C-alpha cells in the first residue's frame, strides 16, 4: 500500500484494530494521513445493503435504521453546516449534495438555491428523499451517472470523502462536475479528534477507526490533496459536534453513550422538580454547563482539536 496523496510507500501503522474487527490503518507521516484498504468489493452494494446495519445512531438497536428514523435523528443537527455555507445562498445557483442520506441537509437548504439535487447509494434513502422532499436523487456513484455535460455551481459532501476508496479520483470527478469558479463544501472527521489526541481514551482509539472509513484526514493532508486535484482552499473551520459531557463520559466510562442524542445537544440535566429552590439551582447549573460547553468548543477550535474539519475550496 502507498500513500494516495504523495505515493510514499514507507508507511507507519496507526492501528490494527477497528470498531468491529481487525484491519490495518496505515499512516503517511509526510502527509499526516491515515488509510485503510477497503474490505468490500462493491461500494454501491455495501452502502445499499450493509452499512446501516452496522453503523447507526442508537448503538443498542440491533435492527437497521429506516430513512424516517435517520431523518428525524439528524435533521436537528444541521446548523453548523448551514452556518458555514449561508453566505453562498443564491436563487441563481445550483447545489449538488453527494451522500445526501435521508435529506436532512438538502431539505433545509432546498429553497435557498435555484436547483438542488442529491446522490445517495442507499436506494431506500434515495427514494425517501424523492417522495418526501421532492428532490431529484441519483442512486449511482458520481462517476457512473450519465451527466451529459451537466455541471453545478456548488457541490457539498459531508462525512463522505473518508468513505471513498480513491479520494483523489473522486475529487477529480467532482472537479469535472463543477462550473468554472464553482466551490466544494467538505466536512470530514479530523485525525486530530479530541478524544484521541487530547483526552487519549483507549476505547475511543478503536471506536474511531472502522471499516467504512478508508481515509483519515488532517488539515495538512486534505489541503495537499485538494491542491493536487485543482482546488484552492479558501477556508477551513474547526467544528465540534459532541459536547463536553459526552467527552467526560468517554473519559470516565471508557466507552460511548447508548445513543447520540444527549451528546449532540447542548448539555442539559433534567433535575427533579420537587421544590422551587431545586428548580432554580437546576436552571443555574444548566446555564453553567451551556457556558462551559461553548468555551470548551472555542478551546478545541483554537487548537484545531475538533472532531470535524469543514473546508470550502474553489475550482481553479
Protein Blocks (a to p, Z undefined) as FASTA:
>chain_A
ZZfklopabdcdfbfcdfbocddddddfklopaddddfbfblmlmmmmmmmmmmcfblkl
mbdcdfklmmmmmmmmmmmmmmmmmmmgcfkbccddehklnolmmmmmmmmpfbdcdddf
blklmmmmmmmnopacdfbdfklpcfkopacfbdcdehklmmpmblmlmmmmmmmmpceh
iacddddddfklfklmmnopaklmmmmpcfklmbdcdfklmmmmmmmnopacfbdcdddf
bdfklmmmmmmnopacfblklmmpccddddddfbfklmmmmmmmmmmmmmmmmmmmmmmm
mnopafbdcdddddZZ
